[in-house]
Amino acid sequence: MAFTIRQLQYFVAVAELGSVSGAAQRLSISQSSVTEAIKALEGDLGVALFERHARGLAITHKGHQFLRHATTILADVSDARRAFTGETRAQIGALHLGVTSLVAGYVLSDILARYRRAFPNVTVSAIEDTGEYLEHLMIGGELDAAVMVISSLRDRAALQAEIIEVSPYRLWLPLGHPLATAESVSLEDIVTEPLIMLTLDEIEEATSRLLGALGSRPRVAFRTRSVEAVRSLVATGAGVALLPDLVYRPWSLEGDRIESRDVSGSLPVVQVGIAWRKGSVLSAPAREFIAVAQGPRPPRQR
């Protein structure tokens, strides 16, 4: 039996909330209906989408892969409905965007996918560079807008910015690490651990400042500009990492599990947003892009 749109909706809700009860409450249906839908979906696909445990459900590797397909299918269905209710606009023109490395694959890709579905006739071009250089291009009128980390925006007098996501720092651990089962994790617990340092945007500076405040230099085992390299190194036990939640995924490319834990204490947050030149007259494609960027996004993977 082929899966249904309703089953996909139930699956996405459970994946986002991590529990059947939470999904049932959000959808205003019974827990048994959600449970039956998930079991039927797993039977149709022939894979386990969730691991059951005392605290709820944890999405599996296969479930993580299927979630992206499910959210895409549901978005396509929504777009198809809009097409027949006159909501899709025949917008034309060009849109010139900038993006920083940290958010290129984690925020911009989802926004662009939704924007292109809504406005397929707009020509979109994008450049990836440092936040400082993107600010220079926006002030000079060479970019309509940029999706970037705006918590470190330099020229706030010349640029306007809107937050689209706030991402706290969390601790990444390999499966079976002693801190993964601790009731609470503090910064003091992390200082003695070998650290995998991501050197993108302001992440290295923020992490060093955070740990340096404890009066001890962090034991940096590896520095890299690749988030995938951080994932692989953490998953294989080479060290731990302190990173914004927006780049967390529960699996490395090799299929090894990565745990994520909250850290007690005052940790920084990363503000991801969209910026444009203050006082400029935005084109229709730019205005629509900002509106799409401020809309709902797919759930983070846990």
N, C-alpha and C positions, 0 to 999 in steps of 0.2 A: 504494500500500500504506500503511495506517495505521501510525503509529509505535507501538511497544510500551513497556510499563512498563520493561522491561530497558534499552531504548535511552535512556529518560529517566534511569535510574539511572546509566548510563555517562556521559551528557552532564553531569549535575550533578557527578559525581566529577571529570571533566576540567576543568570550569569552576572548581571549587574549588581544585584542585591545580595547574592551569596546564600540565599535561603528560599525555600519553598513558601514559607509563611509570609516573608516580606513581599515576594512576587504576588502571592494571592491577595494580599492587602492592597497593593498598588493597582492590580487589575480588577479588584472588587469581585472576585470569584472564590470558590472554595479551594482549600489546599489539595483536596483529592483530585480536583480537575487539573491542577497544575502538575501534580505527580503523575497522573495518568498520561497527560500530554507528553511529558518528558520521557517516560518509559516507552511510549509508542514511537517517539522520534528516535530514541536510541535503538529500538528494534528495527526501524526502517533503515537507519544508517548502518547498523551492525557494529556500532562502536559505543563505548561508555563516554558520555559527555561530561559527567561529574563523578568525583570521588566523594562518597558519603562519609562524614565523620560527626563527632558529637556536637561540634559547634555549627554545623551546617553543611554546605556543599563547597567543594573546591573544583574549579573547572579543570579538566584533564588537558593533555597536550592536543588530542584530537578535538576536544571541545573548543579549545582556544582557536584552532584552525577553522572550525566550522562557524564560529561566532562572526568572523569577518564576512563569510558568505551570507550568513543570516541577516546581518545588518544591511548589507548591500541589497539583498532581495527585498527587504521591507522598504528600503529607501526607493527602490525602483517602482514598487507598487504604489507608494505615495506619489511619486512623480507622474505615474500613469494616470492616477485619479485626477491630479491637478490639470493634466493636459486636456481632459475632457470636461473640466469645469471652468476653463478659461483663465486659470491662475498662472500658467506658464506664459511668459512674456517673450515677444519676438525682439528682444533687446539685441542691438548690434553695436559694434565699436571695438575698442581695444582696451586692455587692462594691463598695466605694467606693475609688477609686484617685486618686492624684495623679501628675503627670508634668511634668518640666521641658521647656522648649522644645527644647533640643538633642537630646533622645533621643525625643521624641514620635513622630516619623515614621520613626525608624531602629531603634528597639529595641522600643518598646511595641506597635506595630502587629503585629509578628510574634508576640509573646507572646500578645496578645489573640486573634489568629486561632486559635492552637493551643488556648488556654483555652476559647474559645467552642465549638470543635468537640468538646472533651472534656466540657464542662459547659454544654450549651445552655439549661438551665433556670435558670441563675443570671443575675440582673439586674445588669448592670455599668454603673456610671457613673464618669466620669473628669473631672478638672479639670486644666488646664494652667496653671502659674504658676511663680514663682521658687522656687528651692530653699529659701530662707529662709522663705517663706510656707507651703510644703508641710510643712516641719518643724513649724511652729506648728500646722497643722491636725492632723498626726499626734499630737503631744503632747496636744492638746486632745481627742483621740478622734473627730475628725470624718472622718478617713480611716483605712481599714484598712492601707494601705501606699502607697508611692510608688516609682516607677521614676525614678531620677535620677542625676546625677553625684555619687557618694558620696565622691570624693577630696577634696571641699571641704565635707563634712558639718560643720555647726557644733556641734550639741548631741549629741555622741557619748555623753554620760552618760545621756541620756534616750531615745536611739534605738539600735536594733539594725539592722545592715546586713549584707547578703551581696553580694559581688561576683559579677556575672554576665558581665561582659566588661571586659577591659583593652585600651584602644586607644592606641597610640603616636601621636605627632605625625609627620606626613609633609609633604613639600613638594609643592604642586600647581603644575603648570607648563602653559603652552599647548603644543600640538604644535609641534615645531621649535625650541623654546627651547634656547639653547646649553647650559644646565645639564642638559637632559634626556639629553644624550649624554655628559656628564662621567663619568669613572670613579668619582668620589666627589664629594659635595656637602657643604660645611661651612657653619656658621652665618655665617662671614665672607663667604662668597659671596652670602648672602641679604641682608646689611645694605644693600648698594647697590641692591637691586632695589625697584621700587615694590611696596608690599604692600597686598593686599586684606584688610581686617581684619573678622573676624566678631565682633559685639558681643553674643553670647549667653552666658548663664551666666557662668562664670569664664574663658571663652576669650580675650577681649580682654586681661584682666589677665595671664593666663599667657603669652600671646604677647609682650606688651610687656616683661614681666619677663625673659623669655628673651633677647630681642634687646638689651634694655637692659644686660644683664650684659656685653655686649661693649664697652660704653663709647660706644655710638653710638645715637642715637634712630632708630627705623625710619622709612623714608620711606613713610608711609601715604598711599596714593592714593585709597582709598575705604573708608568704614566702613558696614557694613550688618548688619541682624539676620536677613537672608535667606540661607540656605545656597545656594539656587538662584541668587541674584544673584551670590554669590561664584563659583559654577561658570561662569556666563555671562561674567563679567568676566575670569576667568582664561583661559577658552577663547579669548576674542577678543584676548588679549594686553595687557589693561589692567594686569596685574600678576601677582604670584605670591601664594600663600597658604600659611600654616603652620596645619594643622588636624588634629584627631584622625582617625585612619583610619576610624572608625565612620561618618563622614558622607561618605566618599569614594565617588563614582560616576564611571565613566570617560567620561560623556557629559553635556554641558549640555542644557538643554531644546531648544536649537536644533540639537542633533545634532553639536556640535563635540567633538572628543576632548580630554580632559584627562589629562595625564601625572601620575604620582605617584612620588616618589623618596624614599628614605631619606636622612636627614641625619646625618652623623657628629657625634659629641659626645654630651653628656648632655642628652637632651630629656625633657620631662615626659611622663607618661602620664595618660590620663583613665580613671578607674575608674567604670564604670557599674554600678549595682546596684539592689537593692530594699531599702527601709528600712521599718521599722515601729516602733511604740512599744515600748520595752523593758519587759518584765514584763507586757505585756497578754496576755489570753487571746484568741488569734486564733480567728475563726470558721472553720468548715470551708471555705467558699469562699476565704477569705484564705489558709489553709494550702495549699490546692490550687493557688492562683495562684502562691504562692512556689515550690512544687515544679515547676510548669510553667516558670516564669521561669528556674529553674536548669538546665533541660533543654537539649538541643542546639538550636542556631539555624541558619537557612539560611546558606550561605557568603557572605562579602563579595564584592562585584563588583570585578573587577580589569580 
